[in-house]
Amino acid sequence: MTRSESDATASPLQFLRRAIGQAWRDLLSVYYANTPIWRLFKSAGLLFFGFFCWSASSLVLSYGIEWTILEYTRAYGFVLILWGPLTHAVIVPLVIRLRRTAEHPVVRAVARNGSKINLSVFLAIVLILGTVPISPMLLDFQSPLESASGSDVNPDLSCTRSDGIVSCSLSESEGIDSVVVTSGNREIERVEEPPLEFTFREDDLEEVVGQKEFVVELRDEDGETLRRYRRSVSSVPEA
Amino acid sequence: MTHKLDVLGLFDNEYRDDGFRSCSVTGLEVHRTVDNYVKLFGLTAVIALLFGGIFAFTVAMTRWEVVGLLEPADFYTHLSMHAWNLLIFWMVFMEIAILYVGGPMVLGRRLPITMVAKAGWAVMVGGALLVNYAIWTTEPPNEAPLLTAYVPMPISPLFYAGAIIFILGTVVAALPFFVTMWYEKRENPGTTLPLVSFAAFVTSIIAVEALVGGLFAFVPTLFWRLEMIEWWDAAWYRQMYWIIGHGTQQINLVAMIAVWYFLTHVVAGAEVVSEKVSRTAFILYLFFINLGAAHHLLSDPAVSTGWRIWNTSYAFYGATFASLIHAFAIPAGIEAGRRKRGKGGGLFGWLTSAPWSNPVFSSTIFSIILFGFLGGITGVMMGQLQLNMTWHNTFATVGHFHATVVLGTTVAFMGLIFFVIRTMFMRQYISQRLASIQPFFYSAAMGVAVLMMMYVGILYGIPRRTAEVVENIPGTEFSLSAASPLFAVFGIFALLAIAGGVLFVVVAVGSLVFGDRVENGAENADLVADGGLGMAQDPDDPVHAYEMRGTFVLCLVFLAAFVITYLLNWYLLTQLWSIGA
């Protein structure tokens, strides 16, 4: 009787038991598949899967969702990035070879139980790192919100125009060393003393696609750009 | 007979008196004209790939701010060069070559009106050179265009002129393909086109739609830039622009799938499980895929919510459904075809016994897997009105389209170039080992680089098209320095991927210049599918009689990844504003 015929007459429970048995055997055959392309597939697949578990868990945790399970899936993914390729590129081929060639009783015992030992070590590391995470696996999400790496320089630039003259001023000047106004490739005004107010003629501006534009750059004492404003004359209100 | 313009003996295969030769690998009758023009467009594409790849290095090393290679102003120029040379010129020159393969070569015809093909090539090259010149010589008040050249940003008029010339050249270069189709249907009115020709035809229709959209976008904009028109509507430009901006990527997609069907059949012995189903999927593309371009306007003010939801959800799923059909049909075709050849032990034996050392095969398979898992899933997901909110204009978007057009299209096209080197240029690879390694090395390195792009975009909200974000957002307290470890991984793997790209160019160009000549068909025997392609013709041995359970399991894995990614993104979206919390 073929397998499909026996499946047809099996009770649901038997069918389920057979299906699970077959799935387990398939899993074992994939786990022990040892051709170069299989080793590469399994290593690369687990590496990507590890990356996915680690990053997805970190992502969900970064939203402030405090599920314990996520700490373990994060650890699992992080360890798998290294352990997946290690298992299928090194350990499984070694275990298979040792099962054929090992003569020393200790080595034979290790070879016979190599995969169990390997998986136990792997799971132990996952459990430890899930419970006590180390810094490389923790992506830092707080510093963007709490960092004080620079001062916040964000003044308002207000400009008016009358009789072909544009006049501009900044709402505050703290942290700003100089203001440079450019149009096209040319610098048309530079202010290095407070108050940081400046005027220039509309005729000095370059015209492109019917628009006269100017760029105002705020710089610190090192000459680094802090802020850049791009304005077109047509949007500047008449005084 | 050697052509008078022959260089390095690249255009001098042996032909019969009628100008045809029999390809020992595909069994097709190939005419001299098809050979020569596929070579011409393919070589030009590789030059564009090399040129754009140089800018991949400068752009990646700027985004990795530990290196911080370029100043912001230079970064935009380099990014524009990178985008236009790789996303447009490399791809489109290759696609014209694919039209000539899918049309006259597969149909066993000569390429008609070769003068038009030549003129098209010359105009395309002229347009490409002009675009490159315009970008490279960008001077204020002009800005570098990036890919999009949005109105009202002032950009050199030469750029628009170059883009228009290139588009017109592409239409001209496609004309011989249309004429081929016309002749074919006139001579054989009752017969159906072979699937690859059908796919190429669908590609060409989508291409014409895209190119006409490009003319609609760029021609009036050129008049505006020359100040012959006083004002031009930015919203209108964006909508028209994306017909070509994303339309060209849809051409890449459909051309890539045509290449998948062609190469898996030729080198792996894949068969088409169901012609009807596969053709239906291509028809779905024809009607729905260009609507997907609407996802670029999801954060724009000009279009209604109904318009957005219709285009990027309901309509676009017609194209998604087509992609899912191909995602099953192609691996299933490989599985059934290989089982038929006695090469399919167990669940995945058909896959593991496949010719993995053949770069044509491995490139194609990596393209299928990586496009599906990394590019396709993210594309469908982020193209949705709601999920788009967390992805739009972040570096994750860049990750998505590098997964589609690099890991998908470019890797598939590299496989096709490997194939053309052996079967049209008739050259052995300079190093079989290097050629075998290249797809593995390039795909793996680029795969990790792409993942990192997605991670920094989604995890930290890193913006795209920006030279300095991690070290310095000028004048703010807001810092993204926490993302620097992932950027380090990105930078290292981007360098490795670029090395993989260099390896491709070295192997490809080196094989053409220094490779041993393939003197007879027997020397290409390693490319032929197990048992030859004649087996596919046996009516008493239908392909659907063979098992496809391995493909079914792979598709279940794919579906699981799809569902998990989808749920995860939706869940995070709800958390962002604590909906229901």
HADDOCK unambig.tbl for C-alpha pairs under 7 A between the chains (distance, minus, plus):
assign (segid A and resid 37 and name CA) (segid B and resid 352 and name CA) 6.34 0.50 0.50
assign (segid A and resid 38 and name CA) (segid B and resid 352 and name CA) 6.59 0.50 0.50
assign (segid A and resid 59 and name CA) (segid B and resid 459 and name CA) 5.85 0.50 0.50
assign (segid A and resid 60 and name CA) (segid B and resid 572 and name CA) 6.89 0.50 0.50
assign (segid A and resid 63 and name CA) (segid B and resid 575 and name CA) 7.00 0.50 0.50
assign (segid A and resid 140 and name CA) (segid B and resid 482 and name CA) 5.56 0.50 0.50
assign (segid A and resid 141 and name CA) (segid B and resid 482 and name CA) 6.61 0.50 0.50
assign (segid A and resid 143 and name CA) (segid B and resid 482 and name CA) 6.38 0.50 0.50
assign (segid A and resid 144 and name CA) (segid B and resid 478 and name CA) 5.96 0.50 0.50
assign (segid A and resid 144 and name CA) (segid B and resid 479 and name CA) 4.81 0.50 0.50
assign (segid A and resid 144 and name CA) (segid B and resid 480 and name CA) 5.27 0.50 0.50
assign (segid A and resid 144 and name CA) (segid B and resid 482 and name CA) 6.79 0.50 0.50
assign (segid A and resid 145 and name CA) (segid B and resid 478 and name CA) 6.82 0.50 0.50
assign (segid A and resid 147 and name CA) (segid B and resid 477 and name CA) 6.75 0.50 0.50
assign (segid A and resid 147 and name CA) (segid B and resid 478 and name CA) 6.88 0.50 0.50
assign (segid A and resid 147 and name CA) (segid B and resid 479 and name CA) 6.41 0.50 0.50
assign (segid A and resid 148 and name CA) (segid B and resid 477 and name CA) 5.57 0.50 0.50
assign (segid A and resid 149 and name CA) (segid B and resid 477 and name CA) 6.02 0.50 0.50
assign (segid A and resid 149 and name CA) (segid B and resid 479 and name CA) 6.87 0.50 0.50
assign (segid A and resid 150 and name CA) (segid B and resid 475 and name CA) 6.57 0.50 0.50
assign (segid A and resid 150 and name CA) (segid B and resid 476 and name CA) 6.00 0.50 0.50
assign (segid A and resid 150 and name CA) (segid B and resid 477 and name CA) 4.97 0.50 0.50
assign (segid A and resid 151 and name CA) (segid B and resid 475 and name CA) 6.13 0.50 0.50
assign (segid A and resid 151 and name CA) (segid B and resid 476 and name CA) 5.91 0.50 0.50
assign (segid A and resid 151 and name CA) (segid B and resid 477 and name CA) 5.57 0.50 0.50
assign (segid A and resid 152 and name CA) (segid B and resid 475 and name CA) 5.17 0.50 0.50
assign (segid A and resid 152 and name CA) (segid B and resid 476 and name CA) 4.15 0.50 0.50
assign (segid A and resid 152 and name CA) (segid B and resid 477 and name CA) 5.14 0.50 0.50
assign (segid A and resid 153 and name CA) (segid B and resid 475 and name CA) 4.67 0.50 0.50
assign (segid A and resid 153 and name CA) (segid B and resid 476 and name CA) 6.07 0.50 0.50
assign (segid A and resid 154 and name CA) (segid B and resid 475 and name CA) 6.91 0.50 0.50
assign (segid A and resid 184 and name CA) (segid B and resid 140 and name CA) 4.55 0.50 0.50
assign (segid A and resid 184 and name CA) (segid B and resid 141 and name CA) 3.99 0.50 0.50
assign (segid A and resid 185 and name CA) (segid B and resid 140 and name CA) 5.14 0.50 0.50
assign (segid A and resid 185 and name CA) (segid B and resid 141 and name CA) 6.54 0.50 0.50
assign (segid A and resid 208 and name CA) (segid B and resid 141 and name CA) 6.91 0.50 0.50
assign (segid A and resid 208 and name CA) (segid B and resid 154 and name CA) 6.91 0.50 0.50
assign (segid A and resid 209 and name CA) (segid B and resid 154 and name CA) 6.87 0.50 0.50
assign (segid A and resid 209 and name CA) (segid B and resid 225 and name CA) 5.72 0.50 0.50
assign (segid A and resid 209 and name CA) (segid B and resid 227 and name CA) 5.65 0.50 0.50
assign (segid A and resid 210 and name CA) (segid B and resid 227 and name CA) 6.89 0.50 0.50
assign (segid A and resid 225 and name CA) (segid B and resid 474 and name CA) 6.41 0.50 0.50
assign (segid A and resid 226 and name CA) (segid B and resid 474 and name CA) 4.43 0.50 0.50
assign (segid A and resid 226 and name CA) (segid B and resid 475 and name CA) 4.46 0.50 0.50
assign (segid A and resid 227 and name CA) (segid B and resid 474 and name CA) 6.27 0.50 0.50
assign (segid A and resid 227 and name CA) (segid B and resid 475 and name CA) 6.31 0.50 0.50
